[in-house]
Amino acid sequence: MARLPSVAELARTDYPVLDKDETLRAAWEALEKKDFDKLLAFEDEKLVGILTLRDVMLKLGTERTRTTVPGRLHISSFMSTEPIITIKPDAKLDEAARMILENHVTIGTVEASIGILPVVEDGKVVGVISKWEIAKFVAEHGADAKASDVMTVKPFILRWTDRVLHARQLMAQNDISFIPVVDEEDHLMGYITVYEVAYALMAFHEIVPLKHQKIRIQHLLVHDVMRLRPPRVQPDTPLAEVAKAILEKGSRGAVVVQDDKIVGIVTLDEIAKYVAYNLGKS
């Protein structure tokens, strides 16, 4: 295992940035362009909020936003503004992981881990660090752990005939972003993440007229939006290989399978927890 690096060594410097008064559609395009799931919102060069896919998933379609299409909604209506937790460039990776996991924002009535830390030096944002960068370090430098050491057993599982609104509810209530999807015979068919749910809701609210939304949203099913072929690993798969599989697929998680049965999942959260509470001791 390599030494624990500083945040400055791992921080991402190419990340989405927009004015808080830009539209939600512009924000989505910026996220797609940078292939990232979080955006920093500024006002007069001052960081005033952070927009994540979870913000979009939870707030789109609420009483406040459902009468307006995403092209007319603004980032300021969706971004989280408190607390904006930042970190210094010389902080170590395990400290960053703990800060990401232990600090929360309230989105409506739901609490979620912050997921990202702006890296600030001399009062200026010079980068960001998230669970993706933490997983990249584990993938590149290894870890003295295997999938079974960190996996969540008895994870939430969706059937492909479940409603997308049910997936949204599970993610919201349990602060999760990755759920395996099975068919009627419990065969692993795919997976769904916060990205698919947020994207489906964006498209739905742009395309479906308001007067039809209440009924038609009930017909939006998991198999309509899920991704196929989730990363599959064995309980004894080294954690570094699990992290590589997640990064290569951009899947946020991997399904741990034994004898063709799902025995657990490893997500960006489990990898971050390992780094936060075990890596510095190894």
WOJO-V60126 format. One record per helix or strand of 2 or more residues. SS is the DSSP state (h for helix, s for strand). FROM is the first residue (numbers start at 0). TO is the last residue. Records with the same first field share a line. If there is no record, write none. Layout:
SS=FROM-TO, FROM-TO
//
This chain:
h=6-9, 23-33, 52-58, 69-71, 74-76, 92-101, 130-140, 146-149, 163-173, 193-206, 209-218, 221-224, 238-248, 267-276, 278-280
s=15-18, 37-42, 45-51, 85-86, 103-106, 109-112, 115-120, 123-129, 156-158, 177-181, 187-192, 226-227, 231-232, 252-257, 260-266
//
